Amino acid sequence: MKKFVSVIAALGVVVSLFGCSGNYPLKGRVTFSDDGSPLEIGMVNFENEKGYARGELKKGGYYEVGYVGAKDGIPPGTYQVYISGATVEEELNNPDSKMIPLIDPAHTRPDRSGWEIKIDGSTRVYDIKVNRPPKSE
């Protein structure tokens, strides 16, 4: 009997972790608004008062969202969306070089990006157009 209860308990843990998480799959692509080229460096972040999920940008500008682990989806709710880590090093292997932003700084803050998405299972793809940083004069 003890063994049967242990097996049922273990099965419950597996189901809660993998089968009934309540997360929805979400993927997309990030491209530049001026020429449609992909942004391939950085992380797409989804944040609300309950937590956050994110997806690493890959070749072609594609990402898949993960809440706890990579690609495990996102819980229902309304999220502010922003991009982090979209920078390149000015001069490789130079400890004094600075990081150069690839996108407009407004896209890097949830309160300024202007992007919001409601996750309820009806949206499975969320593509984003980004602007390049303003030119210095």
URNORSUL-V284903 format. One record per residue. N is the residue number from 1. RES is the residue in three letters. OMEGA is omega in whole degrees, 0 to 359 (999 if undefined). NEAR is the number of other ideal C-beta (glycine too) atoms within 8 Angstrom. D_CENTER is the distance of its C-alpha to the mean C-alpha in Angstrom with 1 decimal. Layout:
BEGIN
n = [N:N]
res = [RES:RES]
omega = [OMEGA:OMEGA]
near = [NEAR:NEAR]
d_center = [D_CENTER:D_CENTER]
END
This chain:
BEGIN
n = [1:2:3:4:5:6:7:8:9:10:11:12:13:14:15:16:17:18:19:20:21:22:23:24:25:26:27:28:29:30:31:32:33:34:35:36:37:38:39:40:41:42:43:44:45:46:47:48:49:50:51:52:53:54:55:56:57:58:59:60:61:62:63:64:65:66:67:68:69:70:71:72:73:74:75:76:77:78:79:80:81:82:83:84:85:86:87:88:89:90:91:92:93:94:95:96:97:98:99:100:101:102:103:104:105:106:107:108:109:110:111:112:113:114:115:116:117:118:119:120:121:122:123:124:125:126:127:128:129:130:131:132:133:134:135:136:137]
res = [MET:LYS:LYS:PHE:VAL:SER:VAL:ILE:ALA:ALA:LEU:GLY:VAL:VAL:VAL:SER:LEU:PHE:GLY:CYS:SER:GLY:ASN:TYR:PRO:LEU:LYS:GLY:ARG:VAL:THR:PHE:SER:ASP:ASP:GLY:SER:PRO:LEU:GLU:ILE:GLY:MET:VAL:ASN:PHE:GLU:ASN:GLU:LYS:GLY:TYR:ALA:ARG:GLY:GLU:LEU:LYS:LYS:GLY:GLY:TYR:TYR:GLU:VAL:GLY:TYR:VAL:GLY:ALA:LYS:ASP:GLY:ILE:PRO:PRO:GLY:THR:TYR:GLN:VAL:TYR:ILE:SER:GLY:ALA:THR:VAL:GLU:GLU:GLU:LEU:ASN:ASN:PRO:ASP:SER:LYS:MET:ILE:PRO:LEU:ILE:ASP:PRO:ALA:HIS:THR:ARG:PRO:ASP:ARG:SER:GLY:TRP:GLU:ILE:LYS:ILE:ASP:GLY:SER:THR:ARG:VAL:TYR:ASP:ILE:LYS:VAL:ASN:ARG:PRO:PRO:LYS:SER:GLU]
omega = [179:181:179:179:178:179:179:179:179:178:177:178:180:180:181:180:189:189:189:185:182:178:177:177:178:177:179:181:178:180:178:183:184:184:178:178:184:168:186:181:175:184:174:185:178:188:170:185:181:182:180:173:181:178:181:177:182:178:181:180:183:176:171:187:174:180:177:178:180:172:180:176:186:179:178:179:177:187:166:185:176:182:177:174:180:181:173:179:182:181:183:177:175:183:180:182:180:179:181:180:178:183:177:181:178:181:186:181:182:182:182:185:184:181:178:179:174:179:178:179:181:180:180:181:179:179:184:172:179:174:174:179:177:179:176:179:999]
near = [4:5:6:7:8:8:8:8:8:8:8:8:8:9:9:9:7:6:7:5:9:5:9:11:9:16:11:12:10:15:13:12:6:5:4:4:6:11:15:8:9:14:11:14:12:15:10:10:2:5:7:8:14:10:14:8:15:8:6:7:12:11:14:10:15:12:11:4:6:6:9:9:13:11:12:7:8:7:14:11:14:13:17:8:7:14:10:7:9:8:6:5:3:8:3:4:9:5:8:8:9:11:14:9:9:9:14:11:9:9:5:9:13:5:9:8:10:8:14:7:6:3:10:6:7:9:8:12:8:14:11:8:9:4:4:3:2]
d_center = [45.1:43.1:41.5:40.6:38.9:36.9:35.8:34.8:32.9:31.0:30.3:28.9:26.4:25.3:24.9:23.0:20.5:20.1:21.8:21.4:18.2:17.7:14.0:13.2:11.6:9.1:8.5:9.2:10.5:10.6:14.3:16.8:18.9:22.1:22.3:19.5:18.7:15.2:13.0:12.6:11.9:9.1:5.5:3.2:3.9:5.8:9.2:12.7:16.0:15.5:12.4:8.7:5.9:2.7:3.1:6.0:7.9:11.2:14.6:15.1:11.7:10.2:6.9:6.9:5.1:7.1:8.9:11.7:11.6:9.7:9.5:11.4:9.9:9.6:12.8:14.7:14.7:14.0:10.9:10.8:8.0:8.2:7.7:9.1:11.4:12.4:16.0:18.9:21.9:25.0:27.3:26.3:28.1:29.5:28.9:29.7:27.4:24.7:21.1:20.9:18.0:17.0:15.7:17.4:17.0:16.4:12.9:12.1:13.2:12.2:15.9:16.6:13.9:15.5:12.5:12.6:12.1:14.2:13.2:16.6:16.6:17.8:14.7:13.2:12.0:10.2:11.3:11.2:14.2:14.4:17.7:19.1:20.4:23.8:26.7:28.8:32.5]
END
